[in-house]
Amino acid sequence: MNSSTDSVSMEALAAAASERFAWKWETTPIAGRDFQLAVAADPDGMLIDACERQDAGEQGVIDPFWATTWRAASGLDRYLDRVELAGHRVLELGCGTGHAGIAAALRGAQVTLTDGVDDPLLLVRMSVRPVAERCSVTRLRFGVDQLDEERFPLILGSDVTYLRQLWPELLQCLDAHLAPGGEVLLSDPFRIIANEFREWIKDKPWSYKEHKIQLDDDPEHPIRVMRLAAK
């Protein structure tokens, strides 16, 4: 499902999203300014509903972790102040609300925002309208989809290392889409599972560096940014 950000009217996108779940506009600090993000109105309720359906034995129910903006995206946004982005091509994996990808676009990058689930992409297509000329939005599932052999000098991902089973598929996706000499930036709130990812990736043909980003809302709980590059 690829889409130019202006190929469907805002009204049509809003109607399609409203058929799926309740949503709202939320003012969010991105790239040092206030930005309007389309977000789920009740992410906690959506997660509870998904858990209840899973407990009842329903198959194929996906936890809607995409429905809220996590602090890891804010930390990655802050880290992008250190990166030259104007005119560069960027891929965001597991974009959720699109915070990190929009942060790159606001800094002048040409960004492809992707997620493995269709629902968040409805909202992201609305959120990116102010930077539509620098954004495209499409579905990309780790280890399944590939973007027409397109490769990117920079790949972003916030909170995409939380599920151990997805690590091999994540690396496959990075291998398929990272340009030679490119770099990957992955962020997380110093979860134990990401500590395990750090040790796991060190045995693979990737270099690894780690940065700590403090956020104003809770300086005592910083965000980790992991920089990966293929050896």
DOBADREN-850726 format. One record per residue (C-alpha): residue in three letters; residue number from 1; x, y, z. Coordinates in nm, 2 decimals, decimal comma. Example, Ala and Ser with C-alpha at 12.3 -4.5 7.8 and 13.67 -1.06 7.14 Angstrom:
DOBADREN-850726
<site res="ALA" n="1" px="1,23" py="-0,45" pz="0,78"/>
<site res="SER" n="2" px="1,37" py="-0,11" pz="0,71"/>
//
This chain:
DOBADREN-850726
<site res="MET" n="1" px="0,00" py="0,00" pz="0,00"/>
<site res="ASN" n="2" px="0,20" py="0,30" pz="-0,12"/>
<site res="SER" n="3" px="0,06" py="0,64" pz="-0,12"/>
<site res="SER" n="4" px="0,15" py="0,99" pz="-0,22"/>
<site res="THR" n="5" px="0,05" py="1,21" pz="0,07"/>
<site res="ASP" n="6" px="-0,18" py="1,42" pz="-0,14"/>
<site res="SER" n="7" px="-0,35" py="1,15" pz="-0,35"/>
<site res="VAL" n="8" px="-0,64" py="1,11" pz="-0,10"/>
<site res="SER" n="9" px="-0,83" py="1,40" pz="0,05"/>
<site res="MET" n="10" px="-0,80" py="1,48" pz="0,42"/>
<site res="GLU" n="11" px="-1,17" py="1,42" pz="0,46"/>
<site res="ALA" n="12" px="-1,15" py="1,07" pz="0,31"/>
<site res="LEU" n="13" px="-0,86" py="0,98" pz="0,53"/>
<site res="ALA" n="14" px="-1,04" py="1,11" pz="0,84"/>
<site res="ALA" n="15" px="-1,35" py="0,92" pz="0,75"/>
<site res="ALA" n="16" px="-1,15" py="0,60" pz="0,69"/>
<site res="ALA" n="17" px="-0,97" py="0,63" pz="1,03"/>
<site res="SER" n="18" px="-1,30" py="0,71" pz="1,21"/>
<site res="GLU" n="19" px="-1,45" py="0,38" pz="1,08"/>
<site res="ARG" n="20" px="-1,16" py="0,19" pz="1,25"/>
<site res="PHE" n="21" px="-1,12" py="0,37" pz="1,58"/>
<site res="ALA" n="22" px="-1,16" py="0,70" pz="1,77"/>
<site res="TRP" n="23" px="-0,88" py="0,95" pz="1,70"/>
<site res="LYS" n="24" px="-0,79" py="1,32" pz="1,76"/>
<site res="TRP" n="25" px="-0,54" py="1,59" pz="1,68"/>
<site res="GLU" n="26" px="-0,27" py="1,63" pz="1,95"/>
<site res="THR" n="27" px="-0,02" py="1,91" pz="1,98"/>
<site res="THR" n="28" px="0,32" py="1,75" pz="2,00"/>
<site res="PRO" n="29" px="0,67" py="1,91" pz="2,02"/>
<site res="ILE" n="30" px="0,86" py="1,79" pz="1,71"/>
<site res="ALA" n="31" px="1,19" py="1,93" pz="1,59"/>
<site res="GLY" n="32" px="1,17" py="2,21" pz="1,84"/>
<site res="ARG" n="33" px="0,82" py="2,34" pz="1,74"/>
<site res="ASP" n="34" px="0,46" py="2,25" pz="1,81"/>
<site res="PHE" n="35" px="0,32" py="2,01" pz="1,55"/>
<site res="GLN" n="36" px="-0,03" py="1,86" pz="1,51"/>
<site res="LEU" n="37" px="-0,03" py="1,48" pz="1,52"/>
<site res="ALA" n="38" px="-0,33" py="1,26" pz="1,44"/>
<site res="VAL" n="39" px="-0,33" py="1,01" pz="1,72"/>
<site res="ALA" n="40" px="-0,57" py="0,74" pz="1,87"/>
<site res="ALA" n="41" px="-0,80" py="0,90" pz="2,12"/>
<site res="ASP" n="42" px="-0,79" py="0,60" pz="2,36"/>
<site res="PRO" n="43" px="-0,48" py="0,40" pz="2,32"/>
<site res="ASP" n="44" px="-0,51" py="0,23" pz="2,66"/>
<site res="GLY" n="45" px="-0,87" py="0,12" pz="2,57"/>
<site res="MET" n="46" px="-0,75" py="-0,02" pz="2,24"/>
<site res="LEU" n="47" px="-0,48" py="-0,22" pz="2,41"/>
<site res="ILE" n="48" px="-0,72" py="-0,36" pz="2,67"/>
<site res="ASP" n="49" px="-0,97" py="-0,45" pz="2,39"/>
<site res="ALA" n="50" px="-0,69" py="-0,63" pz="2,20"/>
<site res="CYS" n="51" px="-0,58" py="-0,82" pz="2,51"/>
<site res="GLU" n="52" px="-0,94" py="-0,93" pz="2,58"/>
<site res="ARG" n="53" px="-0,98" py="-1,05" pz="2,22"/>
<site res="GLN" n="54" px="-0,65" py="-1,24" pz="2,24"/>
<site res="ASP" n="55" px="-0,76" py="-1,40" pz="2,57"/>
<site res="ALA" n="56" px="-1,09" py="-1,51" pz="2,41"/>
<site res="GLY" n="57" px="-0,89" py="-1,70" pz="2,15"/>
<site res="GLU" n="58" px="-0,93" py="-1,46" pz="1,85"/>
<site res="GLN" n="59" px="-0,65" py="-1,51" pz="1,60"/>
<site res="GLY" n="60" px="-0,45" py="-1,24" pz="1,43"/>
<site res="VAL" n="61" px="-0,52" py="-0,96" pz="1,68"/>
<site res="ILE" n="62" px="-0,22" py="-0,72" pz="1,69"/>
<site res="ASP" n="63" px="-0,14" py="-0,52" pz="2,00"/>
<site res="PRO" n="64" px="-0,19" py="-0,15" pz="1,90"/>
<site res="PHE" n="65" px="0,14" py="-0,02" pz="2,04"/>
<site res="TRP" n="66" px="0,15" py="0,22" pz="1,75"/>
<site res="ALA" n="67" px="-0,15" py="0,41" pz="1,90"/>
<site res="THR" n="68" px="0,06" py="0,63" pz="2,13"/>
<site res="THR" n="69" px="0,38" py="0,83" pz="2,09"/>
<site res="TRP" n="70" px="0,65" py="0,68" pz="2,30"/>
<site res="ARG" n="71" px="0,93" py="0,87" pz="2,46"/>
<site res="ALA" n="72" px="1,18" py="0,69" pz="2,25"/>
<site res="ALA" n="73" px="1,05" py="0,88" pz="1,95"/>
<site res="SER" n="74" px="1,10" py="1,21" pz="2,13"/>
<site res="GLY" n="75" px="1,46" py="1,10" pz="2,22"/>
<site res="LEU" n="76" px="1,53" py="1,02" pz="1,86"/>
<site res="ASP" n="77" px="1,39" py="1,35" pz="1,75"/>
<site res="ARG" n="78" px="1,62" py="1,53" pz="1,99"/>
<site res="TYR" n="79" px="1,92" py="1,33" pz="1,87"/>
<site res="LEU" n="80" px="1,84" py="1,43" pz="1,51"/>
<site res="ASP" n="81" px="1,96" py="1,78" pz="1,60"/>
<site res="ARG" n="82" px="2,31" py="1,63" pz="1,56"/>
<site res="VAL" n="83" px="2,25" py="1,49" pz="1,21"/>
<site res="GLU" n="84" px="2,27" py="1,67" pz="0,88"/>
<site res="LEU" n="85" px="1,94" py="1,59" pz="0,72"/>
<site res="ALA" n="86" px="1,86" py="1,86" pz="0,46"/>
<site res="GLY" n="87" px="1,81" py="1,70" pz="0,12"/>
<site res="HIS" n="88" px="1,90" py="1,35" pz="0,25"/>
<site res="ARG" n="89" px="1,67" py="1,04" pz="0,20"/>
<site res="VAL" n="90" px="1,55" py="0,87" pz="0,52"/>
<site res="LEU" n="91" px="1,34" py="0,56" pz="0,59"/>
<site res="GLU" n="92" px="1,15" py="0,53" pz="0,91"/>
<site res="LEU" n="93" px="1,06" py="0,17" pz="1,02"/>
<site res="GLY" n="94" px="0,76" py="0,10" pz="1,25"/>
<site res="CYS" n="95" px="0,67" py="0,47" pz="1,24"/>
<site res="GLY" n="96" px="0,36" py="0,45" pz="1,47"/>
<site res="THR" n="97" px="0,24" py="0,81" pz="1,49"/>
<site res="GLY" n="98" px="0,52" py="0,91" pz="1,26"/>
<site res="HIS" n="99" px="0,70" py="1,13" pz="1,51"/>
<site res="ALA" n="100" px="1,06" py="1,05" pz="1,42"/>
<site res="GLY" n="101" px="1,00" py="1,06" pz="1,04"/>
<site res="ILE" n="102" px="0,82" py="1,39" pz="1,06"/>
<site res="ALA" n="103" px="1,11" py="1,52" pz="1,28"/>
<site res="ALA" n="104" px="1,34" py="1,43" pz="0,99"/>
<site res="ALA" n="105" px="1,12" py="1,59" pz="0,73"/>
<site res="LEU" n="106" px="1,09" py="1,91" pz="0,93"/>
<site res="ARG" n="107" px="1,47" py="1,92" pz="0,92"/>
<site res="GLY" n="108" px="1,46" py="1,90" pz="0,54"/>
<site res="ALA" n="109" px="1,50" py="1,53" pz="0,47"/>
<site res="GLN" n="110" px="1,30" py="1,33" pz="0,21"/>
<site res="VAL" n="111" px="1,13" py="1,07" pz="0,43"/>
<site res="THR" n="112" px="0,95" py="0,74" pz="0,36"/>
<site res="LEU" n="113" px="0,75" py="0,66" pz="0,67"/>
<site res="THR" n="114" px="0,65" py="0,29" pz="0,71"/>
<site res="ASP" n="115" px="0,47" py="0,06" pz="0,94"/>
<site res="GLY" n="116" px="0,37" py="-0,31" pz="0,93"/>
<site res="VAL" n="117" px="0,01" py="-0,23" pz="1,02"/>
<site res="ASP" n="118" px="-0,23" py="-0,03" pz="0,81"/>
<site res="ASP" n="119" px="-0,42" py="0,15" pz="1,09"/>
<site res="PRO" n="120" px="-0,15" py="0,39" pz="1,20"/>
<site res="LEU" n="121" px="-0,07" py="0,48" pz="0,84"/>
<site res="LEU" n="122" px="-0,42" py="0,63" pz="0,80"/>
<site res="LEU" n="123" px="-0,33" py="0,88" pz="1,08"/>
<site res="VAL" n="124" px="0,03" py="0,93" pz="0,95"/>
<site res="ARG" n="125" px="-0,10" py="1,03" pz="0,61"/>
<site res="MET" n="126" px="-0,30" py="1,31" pz="0,78"/>
<site res="SER" n="127" px="-0,02" py="1,41" pz="1,01"/>
<site res="VAL" n="128" px="0,24" py="1,46" pz="0,73"/>
<site res="ARG" n="129" px="0,03" py="1,70" pz="0,53"/>
<site res="PRO" n="130" px="0,23" py="2,01" pz="0,64"/>
<site res="VAL" n="131" px="0,54" py="1,85" pz="0,50"/>
<site res="ALA" n="132" px="0,37" py="1,65" pz="0,23"/>
<site res="GLU" n="133" px="0,63" py="1,75" pz="-0,04"/>
<site res="ARG" n="134" px="0,90" py="1,57" pz="0,16"/>
<site res="CYS" n="135" px="0,71" py="1,26" pz="0,28"/>
<site res="SER" n="136" px="0,57" py="0,94" pz="0,14"/>
<site res="VAL" n="137" px="0,38" py="0,68" pz="0,35"/>
<site res="THR" n="138" px="0,37" py="0,30" pz="0,28"/>
<site res="ARG" n="139" px="0,33" py="-0,04" pz="0,45"/>
<site res="LEU" n="140" px="0,65" py="-0,23" pz="0,52"/>
<site res="ARG" n="141" px="0,66" py="-0,55" pz="0,72"/>
<site res="PHE" n="142" px="1,00" py="-0,67" pz="0,85"/>
<site res="GLY" n="143" px="1,13" py="-0,97" pz="0,65"/>
<site res="VAL" n="144" px="0,83" py="-0,96" pz="0,42"/>
<site res="ASP" n="145" px="0,81" py="-0,65" pz="0,21"/>
<site res="GLN" n="146" px="1,08" py="-0,46" pz="0,02"/>
<site res="LEU" n="147" px="1,06" py="-0,11" pz="-0,13"/>
<site res="ASP" n="148" px="1,14" py="-0,17" pz="-0,49"/>
<site res="GLU" n="149" px="1,51" py="-0,23" pz="-0,41"/>
<site res="GLU" n="150" px="1,53" py="0,13" pz="-0,29"/>
<site res="ARG" n="151" px="1,81" py="0,20" pz="-0,05"/>
<site res="PHE" n="152" px="1,85" py="0,48" pz="0,21"/>
<site res="PRO" n="153" px="2,15" py="0,65" pz="0,37"/>
<site res="LEU" n="154" px="1,97" py="0,68" pz="0,70"/>
<site res="ILE" n="155" px="1,71" py="0,44" pz="0,86"/>
<site res="LEU" n="156" px="1,53" py="0,54" pz="1,18"/>
<site res="GLY" n="157" px="1,33" py="0,33" pz="1,42"/>
<site res="SER" n="158" px="1,20" py="0,40" pz="1,77"/>
<site res="ASP" n="159" px="1,10" py="0,11" pz="2,00"/>
<site res="VAL" n="160" px="1,14" py="-0,15" pz="1,72"/>
<site res="THR" n="161" px="1,36" py="-0,38" pz="1,93"/>
<site res="TYR" n="162" px="1,11" py="-0,47" pz="2,20"/>
<site res="LEU" n="163" px="1,03" py="-0,82" pz="2,05"/>
<site res="ARG" n="164" px="1,31" py="-1,07" pz="2,03"/>
<site res="GLN" n="165" px="1,14" py="-1,28" pz="1,76"/>
<site res="LEU" n="166" px="1,15" py="-0,98" pz="1,52"/>
<site res="TRP" n="167" px="1,53" py="-0,92" pz="1,55"/>
<site res="PRO" n="168" px="1,63" py="-1,14" pz="1,25"/>
<site res="GLU" n="169" px="1,35" py="-0,99" pz="1,04"/>
<site res="LEU" n="170" px="1,46" py="-0,64" pz="1,14"/>
<site res="LEU" n="171" px="1,82" py="-0,71" pz="1,03"/>
<site res="GLN" n="172" px="1,69" py="-0,85" pz="0,70"/>
<site res="CYS" n="173" px="1,50" py="-0,53" pz="0,65"/>
<site res="LEU" n="174" px="1,80" py="-0,32" pz="0,73"/>
<site res="ASP" n="175" px="2,02" py="-0,52" pz="0,49"/>
<site res="ALA" n="176" px="1,76" py="-0,48" pz="0,22"/>
<site res="HIS" n="177" px="1,72" py="-0,10" pz="0,25"/>
<site res="LEU" n="178" px="2,04" py="0,05" pz="0,39"/>
<site res="ALA" n="179" px="2,26" py="0,22" pz="0,13"/>
<site res="PRO" n="180" px="2,63" py="0,14" pz="0,13"/>
<site res="GLY" n="181" px="2,80" py="0,34" pz="0,40"/>
<site res="GLY" n="182" px="2,46" py="0,43" pz="0,55"/>
<site res="GLU" n="183" px="2,37" py="0,44" pz="0,92"/>
<site res="VAL" n="184" px="2,08" py="0,32" pz="1,13"/>
<site res="LEU" n="185" px="1,95" py="0,50" pz="1,44"/>
<site res="LEU" n="186" px="1,73" py="0,30" pz="1,68"/>
<site res="SER" n="187" px="1,60" py="0,44" pz="2,01"/>
<site res="ASP" n="188" px="1,45" py="0,28" pz="2,32"/>
<site res="PRO" n="189" px="1,41" py="0,38" pz="2,69"/>
<site res="PHE" n="190" px="1,69" py="0,16" pz="2,81"/>
<site res="ARG" n="191" px="1,48" py="-0,15" pz="2,82"/>
<site res="ILE" n="192" px="1,64" py="-0,48" pz="2,94"/>
<site res="ILE" n="193" px="1,53" py="-0,64" pz="2,61"/>
<site res="ALA" n="194" px="1,73" py="-0,37" pz="2,42"/>
<site res="ASN" n="195" px="2,03" py="-0,45" pz="2,63"/>
<site res="GLU" n="196" px="2,00" py="-0,81" pz="2,50"/>
<site res="PHE" n="197" px="1,96" py="-0,67" pz="2,15"/>
<site res="ARG" n="198" px="2,29" py="-0,48" pz="2,20"/>
<site res="GLU" n="199" px="2,47" py="-0,80" pz="2,28"/>
<site res="TRP" n="200" px="2,30" py="-1,00" pz="2,01"/>
<site res="ILE" n="201" px="2,39" py="-0,74" pz="1,74"/>
<site res="LYS" n="202" px="2,76" py="-0,74" pz="1,84"/>
<site res="ASP" n="203" px="2,79" py="-1,09" pz="1,71"/>
<site res="LYS" n="204" px="2,66" py="-0,98" pz="1,37"/>
<site res="PRO" n="205" px="2,85" py="-0,79" pz="1,09"/>
<site res="TRP" n="206" px="2,74" py="-0,45" pz="1,23"/>
<site res="SER" n="207" px="2,92" py="-0,18" pz="1,43"/>
<site res="TYR" n="208" px="2,74" py="-0,05" pz="1,73"/>
<site res="LYS" n="209" px="2,76" py="0,28" pz="1,92"/>
<site res="GLU" n="210" px="2,53" py="0,40" pz="2,20"/>
<site res="HIS" n="211" px="2,42" py="0,75" pz="2,30"/>
<site res="LYS" n="212" px="2,22" py="0,87" pz="2,60"/>
<site res="ILE" n="213" px="1,96" py="1,15" pz="2,54"/>
<site res="GLN" n="214" px="1,80" py="1,33" pz="2,83"/>
<site res="LEU" n="215" px="1,45" py="1,47" pz="2,79"/>
<site res="ASP" n="216" px="1,31" py="1,76" pz="2,98"/>
<site res="ASP" n="217" px="1,00" py="1,58" pz="3,09"/>
<site res="ASP" n="218" px="1,20" py="1,32" pz="3,29"/>
<site res="PRO" n="219" px="1,58" py="1,37" pz="3,29"/>
<site res="GLU" n="220" px="1,64" py="1,08" pz="3,52"/>
<site res="HIS" n="221" px="1,50" py="0,84" pz="3,26"/>
<site res="PRO" n="222" px="1,70" py="0,91" pz="2,94"/>
<site res="ILE" n="223" px="1,65" py="0,76" pz="2,60"/>
<site res="ARG" n="224" px="1,91" py="0,54" pz="2,43"/>
<site res="VAL" n="225" px="2,00" py="0,59" pz="2,07"/>
<site res="MET" n="226" px="2,18" py="0,30" pz="1,91"/>
<site res="ARG" n="227" px="2,39" py="0,38" pz="1,60"/>
<site res="LEU" n="228" px="2,44" py="0,08" pz="1,37"/>
<site res="ALA" n="229" px="2,65" py="0,06" pz="1,05"/>
<site res="ALA" n="230" px="2,72" py="-0,25" pz="0,84"/>
<site res="LYS" n="231" px="3,08" py="-0,36" pz="0,86"/>
//
